[in-house]
């Protein structure tokens, strides 16, 4: 079983320790806490229950699921999460949107049909009474049956006037008769828009680059390409207990100190670019590089200003507090140094002389300072 004992996404080390630290410190980190929904009372419905190393019912823990594929996750960190380093090529964008629209009053005042409004415009009438008068006059000038119709329409003018007066009284005099008649003639009233809804649309993408220091080696390919790829894809692949019926994937808390802290979060897309943008594929057709792009967002579609609300959904307080933490400078060198020394020590403690390929694999990510420690351990082993 291969062990993933390094931070996924870190580039291989070269022979300049200062350069290694500089390159690695320039890369942002993200901590991903896998979990499953846990029902809770109230309108929140559920919260995220961590299952990184603890199973829940029939759902295996994240580390158990990874072991079924032949990989053991043993990153040199104390947090119960997957730690990754990603490229600073696409920083997150947060969009906060308020949607406003017309009120029901505007729909009520739009009582005149398009045909009636157009007729009043043709007749040059501003009110319903003027429209009736102008239409009756036009018909009377035609003569014949049209004249009779015009006289009949004219008698309705008083009825329209009475209707406007009654409607004005019904509204408490806020709208006089002339205003009501203009509305009935197709006029419009511009009421202020009212709030409809608000939305929070975070657009987050991280690109994690996997490096293979020795594509010719199946062991190195398995450890540095296949294993990390299994770690990342398990985060967003639906789960199945019987291989037939599948359910939701893990939900997460995803934290990048000082940049974002999303809880609960979901992964919407995982794109695997074999060979990466540089098309690094060896002559043996083993991959020398793989770019994994992960798109993720919040399970909630809004952010609230609720100072006393607990952190079960996006709120302004947690959003602002997420910008305060920082990554410790030298973080990578501190968490990888222990793993590198253990790897070199394990290799040199063997009684037989290691092969060249074993030394290459073990030291491909080790800087000269760590190699010096390994040589010291080797001399101690030989002396024993």
N, C-alpha and C positions, 0 to 999 in steps of 0.2 A: 504494500500500500504506500503510495507516494505521499509525502508530507509537504503541505504548503506552509512553510515557515518563514515567509518573507512578505513584505507589503506588495500586494498586487499592483502593477503599474509602474514600479520603479525601473529606471533604466539600469543596465549593467554598469558596474564600477570600472573606472580606468585606473591608471597608475598615479594619478594626482589626487590625493585625498581632499585637498582644499576645493578642487574643481568638482569632485563628486558631491561634497556637501552643498556647494553653491547651486549646482543643478537640481539636486533633490529638494533643497529648501525652497526653490522657486516654484515647485509644483504644489498645487493645492491638494488637500486630502479630503476625503469624505468617509464618514462612518455610517454603515447601513445596518440597522437593527431589524432583522426579519421578525414577523409576528403573524398572528391570525386574529380574526374578529372575535371579540368576547362581548356577549350581550350585556347591556346595562339598562337600568330603568331610566325613563325620560326620553326626550325627543332626539337625543344623540344616537340612540339605537344600539351602538356598539363602540367599543374602544379597542385599541391594539394590545394584544397580549403577547409578550415576547416568547418566541420559541427558538431562540438561537441555539441553546444547548439543552433545553428542557422540552420534552414532548408534551402534547396536550391531547388526551384522548387517543383517537386513531391517527392523529396528525403527528408525524415524526418531527423531531427537532431538525433545524437546518443542518447541523453538523452530522446527525445521523443519516439524513438524506444524502449528504455529500459522501459519506463513507460507503454507501451502497454503490457508488460509482468508482470506488477504489482510491479515495483521497481523504486524507486527514488534515483538517485545518488546525494549525498550531501557530498562528501569528504571534510574534513577541509583543503582545499588548495585553493589558488587563481588562479592557472593555469587552463586554459580551456582544461583539458585533464584527462585521467584516470591514476591514480598513483597506481603502484603495487610494491610489494616487492617480489623478487625472490631469489631462493636458489643459492648460489655460487658453483654450482656443474659442470657447463659446460660453461666456459668462451669463448667468441667469437674468431674465427680464420679468418683472412683475407688473401686471396691468390691473388697475382698479377701475371699474366701470360702473357708472350710475346711469340707469335707463329711465327717461322721462317720456310721458306721452299725454295725449289729450284726456280731459276729464269727461265724466258722464254728462256734465252740463253742456259741453260743446256738442255732443251727439244729440241732446234733447233740442237744442236750438236749431239744429240743421233739419228742421221739419219740412222744409220746402223741397219738392222733388227737383231733379235736374231739368225736367221739361217745363215745370212751372217757373223756375228761376230764369230759364232761357226765354220764355214767353214775355216775362216782365222786362227783360233786357231789350228784346225786340221792340216792345211797345214804349220803351223809354220811361217806364214807371218805377218809382222808388219805393212805393208802398203798395199794399194789396188793394187799397181803395183806388189809387190812381190806375192800377192795372185794370181793374174792373171797369172804371170809367172810360179809359182809352180803348179797351176792347169793344165796349158797347158802342162807342162813337164810330169806330171803324166799321162795325157791322151795319149800323144804321145808314152809313153812307153808301153801302153796297145796294141796299134796297131789297125788296121782296122778302123772302123768308128770313134772310140774314138780318133785315131790319127788325123783324118780329123777335128774333133771337137776341138782338142787341138790346131791345127794350126790356126783355125778360131779365137779361144779365144786369141791366142798370138797377132793377128793383132789388137785386141782391146786394147792392152797395151798402144799404142801410144795415142789412143783416151782418155784413162783414164788420162794419163800424161798431155795432153792438157787441159782437164777439170780442173785438179788441178791447173794448171798455171793460167787459166782464173779466177778461184774462188779466188786465192790469190790476183790477181790484183783488183778484185771487193771489197775485204776487205781492200784495201789500203796497202797491204803488211804486215798487222799485223799478218797474218797467212801464213807461207811459204807453199810451195807445199807439203813438207814431212808431216807437221802437218795435213794438210787437208786429205792427203791420209791415215794417221793413223786413223783419225776420221772415214773416209769412210770404213775402215777395221774393225770397231767395237771398236776403242779406245774411251776413255772417257776423258772429261775435267772437272776438279773439280772447278766450279765457287763458289764464296762465296754465302751463303744463304741470302735471303732478307726477310725483315719483312712482315708478312702477316696480323696479327691482335694482339690485346691485350685484356685482360679480367680481370675483377674484380669480384671475387667470395667470398663474405662474407658468413660465415657459423655461423649463430646466432641461439641459442636456449635458452629459459628461462623456468625454471620450477617454477610455482607458486603453493604453497601449501595452500589449504584452510582447516581451522580448524573449527570443530563444537564443542563448549564447552559443549553442552548439546544435544546429539543425541536423547534423549527421548522426547524432545520438538519439536513440529512442527514449532513453531514460530522461535526458534533458528536455526533449520535446514534451514528454508526458508531464514533467514537473512544472515547466515554465509556460507551456501553451495550453495543453489539454486540461490540466488541473485548474488553473485560474479561470479558464473558459467555463468549466463546470460550476465553479463558485458563482460566477456572474449570471449564468443562464438559469440556475436554480432560483434566483431571486424573482424571475418573472415568468416562469413556466407553470402552467396549471398542474395541480396535483391529482394523482389517481392512486387509489388503493388496490384496484383489481386490474388495471390496464385497459379497462373498457370505459367506465364512467369517470369523467374528470370534473374537477371543481376548481374554484378560484385559486390563484397563486397566492404567495405570501403578500401581506401588506407590511409597510415598513415605517420606520422613522429614519429619515435621511438627514444627516447633519454634516455641513461643511463649516467649520468654525469661522465666525465672522462674516459668512456669506449667506447661509440659509439654514433653517431648522424646520423641516416639514414633518408633521406628525398629526394624523396618519397620512402616509403617502402611498402612491401606487406607481408601478412601472407600466407605461403605455406602449413602449417599443424598445426592442433590443436589436441592433443592427451589427452583424459580425462581418467585418471586412478582412478577408483572409489575404495575408500579404501586406495589409495596411495600405496607406496612401503611397508608400514607397515600393510596393510590390516586392517585398522581401520573401522570395521563395527560393530554396536551395535547389541545386541540380538534382538532388534526390527527391525533389518535390515535397519535402517537409517544409513547414512554415517557419520562417525566421522572424516574422512579426505578424501580429493580429491586432487590429483596432476594433474595440467594442464600444459602440455608441449607445448610451442608455438615455431614453427620454422618460421623464417622470413628472408627476404633479401631485396636487392635493386632492384628497377625496371630497373635500368641501368646495363648493363653488362661490363662497363669499368669505369675507373677513369682517369681524365684528369689533366694535369699540366697546368692550365690556371689561373694565379693569378687574372685577372680582371673579370673572369666569375662570374655572380651572382649565388646565391645558388639555382639553379633549377635542378641540377644533381650532382652526386659525383665528387668533385674536390679535389685536394691535400690540398688546403688551408682549406676547411671545415673539411676535415678528421683530419688534425693536430689540428685545433682549437677545435675539439670535445674532445680532450684529456686534455684540460686545465681546464674545470669546475670541481667542486668537490661537493660532498654531504656534507651538513653541519652536523657536529657531533651533535647528539641530535635531528636530524630532526624528527624522529618518535615520540619522546616524546613530542615535541613542537606541532605537528599537531594533535596528538591524545588526548592530555590533555584536550583541549577545548571540544572535543566531549564527552569524558568520564564524565567531570563535568556536561555537559548539560544533559546527560543521567541520572546521579545520581540525579541531581536537579529535573528533570521532575518526577522521581519516588517518591521522598520524598515530593514533593509539593502537592501530592494527599491528599485529606482529609481522605480517608480510609487507613487502614494499608495495605501495600503491602504484597502479598503472598511470601512464601519462593521461589517458582520457579521464580517469577518476580525479586526478589532480586538476585538470582543466575544468571539469564540471564543478568541483568544490571551490575553486578560486576564481571563477569567472565573475563573481559578484563581490569578491573580497578585495579591499584596498591594501596597499603595501604595509600599513601599520598592523592590520590584522594578520597578514602573512608573517610578519615578524613574530607575533605572538605564537602563531602555528609552528614556526621553526623552533621557537624556544620549547614548546610542548614536545616537539619531535625529539629534540636533544635529550629532554628529560626522560622520554619513553625509552630511547636507546640506552641511556645510562642505567635505567632500571633493568 
